[in-house]
Amino acid sequence: LKETEIPLTARIMAIADVFDAISQKRCYRDAMPLDKCFEIIKDGRETDFDPLLVDIFVEIRPKVEKVYELIYS
């Protein structure tokens, strides 16, 4: 499957999964700063993720950061 053949929910989860994996502390590394996390997602815009969904994710960054702070502070 490629592009829009991939279900929308799966394309959303791909971004969410990577963001969660890199923004959280793991036993083998510290959490990455949010600026770096967003940069990694943006870098995968054309190759790893749906470009439109990356644009939306970047657009809602302030909301993502607010939720992140509420949960992890």
C-alpha positions in Angstrom: 0.0 0.0 0.0 1.1 3.6 -0.6 -0.1 7.1 -0.2 -3.9 7.3 0.2 -4.2 3.5 -0.1 -3.0 3.5 3.5 -6.0 4.1 5.8 -6.1 7.6 7.3 -6.0 6.2 10.9 -2.8 4.3 10.1 -1.2 7.5 8.5 -2.1 9.4 11.7 -0.8 6.7 13.9 2.5 6.6 12.1 3.2 10.2 13.1 1.9 9.7 16.6 4.0 6.6 17.1 7.2 8.2 16.0 6.5 11.3 18.0 5.8 9.2 21.1 8.9 7.1 20.6 11.3 10.0 20.3 9.7 12.4 22.8 9.7 9.9 25.7 12.6 8.7 27.8 13.7 5.1 27.1 15.9 2.9 29.1 18.6 3.3 26.5 18.3 7.1 25.9 16.8 10.3 27.2 13.8 12.0 25.7 14.5 14.3 22.8 13.6 17.9 23.1 10.3 18.8 21.5 12.0 21.0 18.9 14.1 18.0 17.7 11.0 15.8 17.7 9.1 18.2 15.4 12.1 18.5 13.2 12.3 14.7 12.8 8.6 14.6 11.9 9.1 17.4 9.4 12.1 15.7 7.9 10.0 12.7 7.1 7.3 14.7 5.4 7.8 13.4 1.9 9.4 10.0 2.7 7.8 8.6 5.8 4.6 10.4 6.5 1.6 11.9 4.7 2.7 15.4 3.8 -0.7 16.9 4.6 -0.9 15.3 8.0 2.6 16.5 8.8 1.5 20.1 7.9 -1.5 19.7 10.2 0.6 18.3 13.0 3.1 21.2 12.8 0.1 23.6 12.6 -1.3 22.3 15.9 2.1 22.2 17.6 1.0 24.6 20.4 -1.9 22.3 21.3 0.4 19.2 21.2 2.9 21.0 23.4 0.2 22.0 25.9 -1.1 18.4 26.1 2.5 17.1 26.4 3.1 19.5 29.3 -0.1 18.6 31.1 0.7 14.9 30.9 4.4 14.8 31.5 5.1 17.7 33.9 
